[in-house]
Amino acid sequence: MLLGRTASGLYWMYRYIERAENTARIVDAGLRMALTRTTDAPAEWSSVLVSSGADAGYREKYDGYAADTVTDYLLRDRDNGSSVLSCIEYARSNARMVRTALTREAWESVNEAWLSIRTGLVQPVPASDLPAILDQVKRATALILGSFYSTMLRNEIFDFAQIGALIERADNTARIIDVKYHLLLPSVSHVGTILDNYQWESILRCVAAHRSYRWVYDVQYKPMNIADYLILNGRMPRSLRYSYGRLVSSLDHLAKDYGVTHPCHETATSIHQMLADNTVERIFKNGLHEFLTDFITRNNGLGAEIAQAYNFD
């Protein structure tokens, strides 16, 4: 049985890796949108901050929403605990703590990502270099995940890391969808317009689902289809339902390994069942914002239950 400190290190290492990748994708989507919305670029950058959960901290430091200050805050500001640079440093710190639990390839991929990203973000990034830096972050995090999946034994070490990544992924996806409905769309008069389509495309890009959406649905961006895809599609790797399917599986493995179940097992199964039994029509009828707010609360509660059950420090 893993010590609680080791389990916590694995869990948080992969939460931070997931958060770093997600932040890079949100900035990338915001950059694309800002280029198409020359009349209201500050509003787009504001929504990027809200999507990443960093708006309050940013407003304590800056007055306006300019591209250079927003991207710097999200990518490299050490005052922002969720900046890409902060996340990579936290991930490496946790990886060092649990280094003996990782394969050589898994550790080296984290360390190399930290070295390359730290070098790339040592100075403010010029606008012309932003796409390259964002691609670098996405490649580095993909290499970490690839090394982990291809070399790690499927034991409790793997499961705690998986659980951390999936809790973070579900939270990120839910928040991004919620922001779309409440902040990105300026007015109901824009629904169905070219502007609305650009915004939906930006949301799909945030969760790496732009192309795969077209494989499942037609090329037209329909709010109900996109919500269905990102919430209830069991084959879309960043959807809420897919994330919880994997979460339940990892928690079941831990229950078998340790011979005991905890409240977190029942909570995860209940949330997964709710997603499996739901329909997007019912979600919209009862209120998408209310659904997502409840989901985020329950997802955070599950994280706390997992920490308590496995004695995270």
Secondary structure as UniProt FT lines:
FT   HELIX           4..36
FT   TURN            38..39
FT   HELIX           41..51
FT   TURN            52..53
FT   HELIX           55..61
FT   HELIX           67..75
FT   TURN            78..79
FT   TURN            81..82
FT   HELIX           84..97
FT   HELIX           99..101
FT   HELIX           104..120
FT   HELIX           127..129
FT   HELIX           130..151
FT   HELIX           156..179
FT   HELIX           180..184
FT   HELIX           188..190
FT   TURN            191..192
FT   HELIX           194..206
FT   TURN            207..208
FT   HELIX           210..216
FT   HELIX           223..231
FT   TURN            234..235
FT   TURN            237..238
FT   HELIX           240..258
FT   HELIX           263..277
FT   HELIX           280..286
FT   HELIX           288..309
FT   TURN            310..311
//
